[in-house]
């Protein structure tokens, strides 16, 4: 039975990881938590001791702290150990320490996909994952293939139930998140909510606006992503062309360019005061 240390075991993501990995029944867990309040009730192992024992170290910590915390952990890890982080930003901007004999990898849940029928009502209403089946994305930053492949098994148990573990490069990971999923798709989703509120502010009853938004957002997504085979109407196609031309920034694709993405990640990891 291999040993998994969880850094930040008392936090929200850490608690999920503890529950899932303990439930898998095939890993020995060491819980590390620096916040005394979050550590209450946990059987905490001092971090240096955990690093000497752990085959796998899961960093369930805020994205902005990954680089700094990893710099303290990697020198303490045993040879052959694997560091698993849950976000690609620190790797993309070169904040991770390199050490021979230590494998480093990234894993992140895709979350349950839309237009998928889950086996139970509870799973169908699970948008985060953990009850509903989801895929995960994994990337090897550096180190051994054997350790990476077993690290994928740790991640499958941590995000279970998992359908597929899809491998990308660390650079491709950053294109998925934050570029695609947060900078663009997340912004678009929040913009849709702003559109709803503006519609209500202009006098449309909220109940009518919410019902119309919910249905039309779903059918538009279904058509755009191919779940619905019927096309947009001719008038809708012209409206979409108009809206794209006038209200979608023409340089949105630059979010994927390295110089722009590095600036965005820098803003995310070290936001200016007041941001």
C-alpha positions as CSV (number, residue, x, y, z in Angstrom):
1,X,0.0,0.0,0.0
2,X,1.6,3.3,-1.2
3,X,1.5,6.4,1.0
4,X,-0.3,9.6,-0.1
5,X,0.3,12.9,1.9
6,X,-2.3,15.6,1.5
7,X,-1.1,19.1,2.0
8,X,-4.0,21.3,3.1
9,X,-6.1,18.4,4.3
10,X,-8.4,20.6,6.3
11,X,-9.5,22.7,3.4
12,X,-12.5,22.1,1.2
13,X,-10.5,20.4,-1.6
14,X,-8.3,18.6,0.9
15,X,-11.3,17.2,2.8
16,X,-12.7,15.9,-0.5
17,X,-9.4,14.3,-1.3
18,X,-9.2,12.7,2.1
19,X,-12.8,11.3,1.9
20,X,-12.3,9.9,-1.6
21,X,-8.8,8.4,-1.1
22,X,-9.8,6.9,2.2
23,X,-12.9,5.4,0.6
24,X,-10.8,3.8,-2.2
25,X,-9.1,1.7,0.5
26,X,-5.8,1.3,-1.3
27,X,-3.7,4.2,0.0
28,X,-2.2,5.0,3.3
29,X,-3.0,8.7,4.1
30,X,-0.9,11.3,5.9
31,X,-2.7,14.5,6.6
32,X,-0.9,17.8,6.7
33,X,-2.6,21.1,7.7
34,X,-0.9,24.3,8.9
35,X,-4.0,26.1,9.9
36,X,-4.8,25.1,13.6
37,X,-8.5,25.7,13.1
38,X,-8.7,23.5,10.0
39,X,-6.5,20.9,11.6
40,X,-9.0,20.4,14.5
41,X,-10.2,16.9,14.5
42,X,-7.6,15.6,12.0
43,X,-4.8,13.2,12.8
44,X,-2.1,15.5,11.5
45,X,1.4,14.4,10.5
46,X,4.1,17.1,10.5
47,X,5.0,18.0,7.0
48,X,8.7,17.1,7.1
49,X,7.9,13.7,8.4
50,X,5.1,13.2,5.8
51,X,7.5,14.2,3.0
52,X,10.0,11.5,4.1
53,X,7.4,8.8,3.9
54,X,5.0,9.8,1.1
55,X,5.1,8.2,-2.3
56,X,2.6,10.8,-3.5
57,X,2.1,14.3,-2.3
58,X,-1.2,16.0,-3.2
59,X,-1.2,19.8,-3.0
60,X,-4.8,20.8,-2.1
61,X,-3.8,24.4,-1.7
62,X,-4.9,27.7,-3.3
63,X,-3.5,28.2,-6.8
64,X,-1.6,31.4,-5.8
65,X,0.4,29.4,-3.2
66,X,1.4,26.4,-5.3
67,X,4.8,27.7,-6.4
68,X,5.9,28.9,-2.9
69,X,4.6,25.8,-1.1
70,X,6.1,23.5,-3.7
71,X,9.5,25.2,-3.3
72,X,9.4,24.1,0.4
73,X,8.1,20.6,-0.2
74,X,10.3,19.3,-3.1
75,X,13.6,19.5,-1.2
76,X,12.0,17.4,1.6
77,X,10.5,14.7,-0.5
78,X,12.0,11.3,-0.7
79,X,13.6,10.0,-3.9
80,X,11.1,8.5,-6.1
81,X,8.3,10.6,-4.7
82,X,5.6,12.3,-6.9
83,X,4.2,15.8,-6.4
84,X,0.6,16.2,-7.6
85,X,-0.7,19.7,-8.1
86,X,-4.3,20.6,-9.1
87,X,-3.6,23.6,-11.3
88,X,-1.3,24.4,-14.2
89,X,-0.6,28.1,-13.6
90,X,2.5,27.8,-11.5
91,X,4.1,25.3,-13.9
92,X,3.3,27.5,-16.9
93,X,5.1,30.5,-15.5
94,X,8.1,28.5,-14.2
95,X,7.5,28.8,-10.5
96,X,8.1,25.1,-9.7
97,X,11.4,23.8,-8.4
98,X,13.1,21.0,-10.3
99,X,14.8,18.1,-8.6
100,X,16.2,14.9,-9.9
101,X,14.4,11.8,-8.5
102,X,11.1,13.7,-7.9
103,X,8.2,13.4,-10.4
104,X,5.9,16.4,-10.8
105,X,2.4,16.2,-12.4
106,X,-0.8,18.1,-12.7
107,X,-4.4,16.8,-12.4
108,X,-7.7,18.6,-12.6
109,X,-11.3,17.5,-13.0
110,X,-13.2,18.3,-16.1
111,X,-16.5,18.3,-14.0
112,X,-19.6,16.4,-15.2
113,X,-20.4,17.4,-18.9
114,X,-23.6,18.9,-20.0
115,X,-26.0,16.8,-22.2
116,X,-24.9,13.6,-20.4
117,X,-27.4,11.3,-18.7
118,X,-26.1,10.2,-15.3
119,X,-27.3,7.0,-13.6
120,X,-29.1,8.6,-10.6
121,X,-31.0,11.8,-9.9
122,X,-28.3,12.7,-7.4
123,X,-25.6,12.3,-10.0
124,X,-27.6,14.2,-12.6
125,X,-27.8,17.2,-10.2
126,X,-24.1,17.0,-9.3
127,X,-22.3,19.8,-11.2
128,X,-18.9,19.6,-9.5
129,X,-18.2,15.9,-9.6
130,X,-17.8,13.2,-7.0
131,X,-21.2,11.7,-7.4
132,X,-21.5,12.1,-11.2
133,X,-19.0,10.5,-13.5
134,X,-16.5,12.9,-15.0
135,X,-13.2,12.9,-17.0
136,X,-9.9,14.3,-15.6
137,X,-7.0,16.0,-17.3
138,X,-3.4,15.0,-16.4
139,X,0.0,16.2,-17.4
140,X,3.6,15.1,-16.6
141,X,5.8,18.1,-15.8
142,X,9.0,16.1,-15.2
143,X,10.0,12.7,-13.8
144,X,9.4,9.0,-14.2
145,X,6.6,7.5,-16.4
146,X,6.0,4.7,-13.9
147,X,5.4,7.2,-11.1
148,X,3.2,9.3,-13.3
149,X,1.0,6.4,-14.3
150,X,0.5,5.4,-10.7
151,X,-0.1,9.0,-9.9
152,X,-2.9,9.0,-12.4
153,X,-4.5,6.1,-10.3
154,X,-4.3,8.3,-7.2
155,X,-6.0,11.1,-9.1
156,X,-8.7,8.8,-10.5
157,X,-9.6,7.7,-6.9
158,X,-9.4,11.4,-5.7
159,X,-11.9,12.6,-8.3
160,X,-14.0,9.3,-8.6
161,X,-16.1,8.3,-10.3
162,X,-13.8,8.9,-13.3
163,X,-14.5,7.8,-16.9
164,X,-11.2,8.8,-18.6
165,X,-7.8,10.3,-17.7
166,X,-6.8,12.4,-20.7
167,X,-3.2,13.4,-20.9
168,X,-2.0,16.8,-22.2
169,X,1.3,18.7,-21.9
170,X,1.7,21.3,-19.2
171,X,1.5,24.0,-21.8
172,X,-1.8,22.6,-23.2
173,X,-3.1,22.4,-19.7
174,X,-2.8,26.1,-19.3
175,X,-4.7,26.6,-22.6
176,X,-7.5,24.6,-21.1
177,X,-7.3,26.4,-17.8
178,X,-7.2,29.3,-17.3
179,X,-7.4,30.4,-20.9
180,X,-10.4,28.4,-22.3
181,X,-12.4,27.5,-19.2
182,X,-11.9,30.6,-17.0
183,X,-10.7,33.6,-19.1
184,X,-13.1,32.9,-21.9
185,X,-15.9,30.5,-21.0
186,X,-16.2,31.6,-17.4
187,X,-16.3,35.2,-18.5
188,X,-19.0,34.3,-21.1
189,X,-21.1,32.6,-18.6
190,X,-21.0,35.5,-16.2
191,X,-21.8,37.8,-19.1
192,X,-24.9,35.7,-19.7
193,X,-26.0,36.3,-16.1
194,X,-25.3,40.1,-16.6
195,X,-27.5,39.9,-19.8
196,X,-30.3,38.4,-17.8
197,X,-30.1,41.1,-15.1
198,X,-30.0,43.8,-17.7
199,X,-33.2,42.3,-19.3
200,X,-34.9,42.4,-15.9
201,X,-33.6,45.9,-15.2
202,X,-35.3,47.0,-18.5
203,X,-38.7,45.9,-17.2
204,X,-39.1,42.2,-18.2
205,X,-40.6,40.2,-15.2
206,X,-37.8,38.2,-13.6
207,X,-39.7,34.9,-13.8
208,X,-40.3,35.3,-17.6
209,X,-36.7,36.4,-18.2
210,X,-35.2,33.5,-16.2
211,X,-37.5,30.9,-18.0
212,X,-36.6,32.3,-21.4
213,X,-32.9,32.5,-20.6
214,X,-32.7,28.9,-19.2
215,X,-34.4,27.4,-22.2
216,X,-32.7,29.4,-24.9
217,X,-29.3,29.0,-23.4
218,X,-29.7,25.2,-23.4
219,X,-31.0,24.9,-26.9
220,X,-28.3,27.3,-28.2
221,X,-25.6,25.2,-26.5
222,X,-27.1,22.0,-27.8
223,X,-27.1,23.3,-31.4
224,X,-23.6,24.8,-31.1
225,X,-22.1,21.7,-29.7
226,X,-24.0,19.2,-31.9
227,X,-26.3,17.6,-29.3
228,X,-29.3,19.0,-31.2
229,X,-29.2,18.2,-34.9
230,X,-31.6,20.9,-35.9
231,X,-29.8,24.1,-37.0
232,X,-30.4,27.7,-35.8
233,X,-33.1,29.4,-37.8
234,X,-32.1,31.7,-40.6
235,X,-33.0,34.8,-38.5
236,X,-31.1,33.4,-35.5
237,X,-28.0,32.9,-37.6
238,X,-28.2,36.5,-38.7
239,X,-28.7,37.7,-35.1
240,X,-25.7,35.6,-34.0
241,X,-23.6,37.1,-36.8
242,X,-24.7,40.6,-35.7
243,X,-24.0,39.9,-32.0
244,X,-20.6,38.4,-32.7
245,X,-19.5,41.3,-34.9
246,X,-20.7,44.0,-32.5
247,X,-20.3,42.6,-29.0
248,X,-17.6,39.9,-29.0
249,X,-14.1,41.4,-28.8
250,X,-12.4,40.7,-32.2
251,X,-9.1,39.8,-30.5
252,X,-10.5,37.2,-28.1
253,X,-8.2,34.5,-29.6
254,X,-5.2,36.3,-28.1
255,X,-6.2,34.9,-24.7
256,X,-4.3,31.7,-25.9
257,X,-1.1,33.6,-26.8
258,X,1.7,33.0,-24.4
259,X,2.5,36.6,-23.7
260,X,-1.1,37.4,-22.9
261,X,-1.7,34.2,-20.9
262,X,1.4,34.8,-18.8
263,X,0.1,38.3,-18.0
264,X,-3.3,36.9,-17.1
265,X,-1.7,34.2,-14.8
266,X,0.4,36.8,-13.2
267,X,-2.7,38.8,-12.4
268,X,-4.4,35.7,-11.1
269,X,-1.5,34.6,-8.8
270,X,-0.6,38.1,-7.7
271,X,-3.6,40.4,-8.2
272,X,-2.9,44.1,-7.6
273,X,-4.3,45.5,-4.3
274,X,-7.9,46.4,-4.7
275,X,-8.5,44.0,-7.6
